[in-house]
Amino acid sequence: MGSLELDILRSAMEGSAAAFRCRRRLQPAGGPGDKVFPPTFAGAVYAIEKRRVPGRVEPVTCVLLDSVQSQANRMELALQEAVDAGRISLPLVVVDFSDHDPTGNLEADEAAGRLIEKVGKITSLQVPHRLADAILRDSELNGTKFRRSERGKALNTVRLANATPLFELCPTALVFGMWDSTGPKGGLGPKFERAIVSEIVGVGVEVGDLRRGVRRDPLEISRDVLVFRDEDKSLLRVAEGGEKGAVRPSEINHSSVPFPEQRDRKTEANYYDGVTIEYAEQTTTLSLICLRRLRFPLNGKADSAVDLAARMTLAALGLAAATLAFEAGTNLRSRCLLWPDGPMVWELLDRPGEDPRRFSLTGDAAVGLFKEAVKTALEKGLPWLAEPVVLKPSQELVKLVRLSQLEAAKEAVGVS
């Protein structure tokens, strides 16, 4: 097993290789047999299904531990952390809310229209729809709405045969996928499928008992003694008689709080207390076929050497994102920290009927590979922004966020 280097990436991209693949097993950080907590979906249920597993005669009960969308978010977060740490440089579009950050004086902030909760800066690696996100659309570049600016107008021209503007502004959109459904073409806006997909599944799952237990209050405050809460959600006073507007002490975190009943009477949903699994398996696939569909003309002219350099850069970006995000295990949520049984090993699906070639790749090596690929792209004349494009939120977007924060604050203290 050798290391994955730029020449190997170039050869795979030039040839007919289908994909890079990484499959590996993980166990709970607490050890085999320790409980893990999958994500819950509508109805407070886990995504449990039967799957075919190699080496098993019968289908095996499995549970989804992390979805494709969630894994993509984790990879983008890993890239953002690498950018923040100065490990890599990547074209970004940034919305800067700093001018509207709160001072801490609530009355002054409200009078000045500042946000109640600090937002700071949001980048194209953090918004849900990447460069096509509404947060960017409703922000401004030098006083002009982003999609009406020269930078933003470039989005109106992108397609598989002209991915150059996306490569320049937001290359991650070409790796993780994008649909410009809120642009001028609406639902007919350009779509770019995910080139990299990843998923974590628990194999051989046993569902835990339904939740039971209680959080004990040392003061043994009764749930039947009603109270009024202050604006900061603390105790204002004890209710007298049948006063209206009073709440139970549990609403301000007093009294013993039981876990939910075994079954919610309104939703008929069970509340489960985690699962045990034989093992978890993570499958990550980077499609080279998907990347080969992209063209990168410069000044209206196509060049196969330019296309190759751009595709290599995107492939290296995907490999770096996955390696940085997952090489040391992954903390999916509370009580779902998974530890891999070995280092990340990438397989190249090159020729049908032949065993895949196997390569090792550490986070540092992946960063080095990505930098080499970017250097090659720049040598071919491809545009690659070294500095982020900084937008300012429109006044209406600031107002929308501010009023939403105020509504959330009212709901938190029960103010109608």
Disulfide bonds with the S-S distance in Angstrom:
none
